Amino acid sequence: MMNRMIVANLRRRPMRSLISIVAVAMEVVLILMIVGLTNGMVNDHRNRINGIGADIVIRAGSGSMFAELSGNTLPVQEAQVFERVPGVAAAAPVAYHLTSGVEAVAGVNVASFDKVSGGFRLLQGRTFRPGTHEVIVDDLEAASKHYRVGQTITLMDQPFLLTGIFEHGMGSRLFMDLGVLDQLAGSPNKAATFYLKVAPGADKDAVVASLQKMVPAQTVQSIAQYLSLFTASEISPALPIFQRVMVGIAVAIGFLVIFLSLYTTVLERTREIGILKSLGASRGYIVQVILRESELLAGVGVVVGSLLAYGLWRTLESVYPTLTIEMTWKWVVLGAVIALGSSAIGALYPAVKAAGQDAIAALAYE
């Protein structure tokens, strides 16, 4: 009986019900997309670094893991010194130059990089030749920018011949010769990071300890330790704040719309509430009616929002291949709980106000 009455009330005010559902759906979409974008960016970088296949990473100083992208400061010649350490099979220096945001073109020596990574998995064309203005890109970057082998592209204000397209997951999305990048970046014979491969059977922790003693001013970590640092706060201290602010805005939208919708509904239904109370409806019954109505609206909004977020995720994924959005069941459920919770809180005052009305005054209300 109660459920039929609630559905009838919602159908009587279709526009208000629709606006409430859309508001909750927007709340869910904002939560899932903001969290999905930040987590996707972090995990994409982690997966690409892991895809190199290195065992140890050496970087300058002890700051943020992205500090090395701000400049190439380590002598390239250190790679030869590292390779003489017992247990080290290969060392590959990598230099970077930021192109946009936190995306960077990487400079490598193909021979040393191949020893550490096992080589680029080329899908088209060939790799770049040492000392030339040639570049290779991964398949996602090629799809996003509509690149093709043989095309000339501009990097660091210089024309480069695109000679190959490789499978994504090798650290950076663009690679060129280390010497060429150093020359254009004004950091001759310098690298930002060294990736090392440990010889089979060698004690990785012992190798890390030996290397750290050799270069105490640099940070030496196993790849597992390095990847554990990949969090939103490491990429940028502002990212977690941005994430929380946007989720807070989304919650506020859902809360306010449900509050206003049910508050005005209670005012409009004062006489109906008086009739219910005159028929013996308790305060708890009236509160339950209002709260159930809010949760029904929120439940429909959660379903609609989840479907919209999934559709938006797939659309952005196809339009922007390099844009990584991570949507997990954990956050779908958490987003639903947040939306339902904010809706319940938004409905609480209208529910209490309705339950506290005097039956005689409510029946006389015009």
Summary of the structure (lengths in Angstrom):
residues: 366
radius of gyration: 29.3
end to end distance: 26.3
largest distance: 93.9
contacts: 1222
relative contact order: 0.19
helix: 57%
strand: 18%
